[in-house]
Amino acid sequence: ASPYVQSRAYCAADDALYRSGAACGSCYRVSYDGSTATNAGRAGSLVVQIVDSGSAKTFDCHMDAFEQITGARTGIFPVTYEAVDCDVSS
């Protein structure tokens, strides 16, 4: 099993990022800089793996991953992201 799934560091992606499944299994560093969002939060970053599609926003992450990135349990936050290599050593 993926170490990202085991640690709940995974997200669904919107159709543009998911690319009909081409991005499934890919990893991204998702970051939030602490700027204004719908809810209070704090800056954070996490490498996540894309495991599904259908998100209305760019990423729809497992709640544990979302909280690591934003410090919040709910809300819409402006994030940045970049493709990174997946760590498969775990």
Salt bridges, closest charged atoms under 4 A:
ASP64 OD2 - ARG8 NH1 3.31
ASP64 OD1 - ARG73 NH1 3.75
GLU67 OE1 - ARG73 NH1 2.59
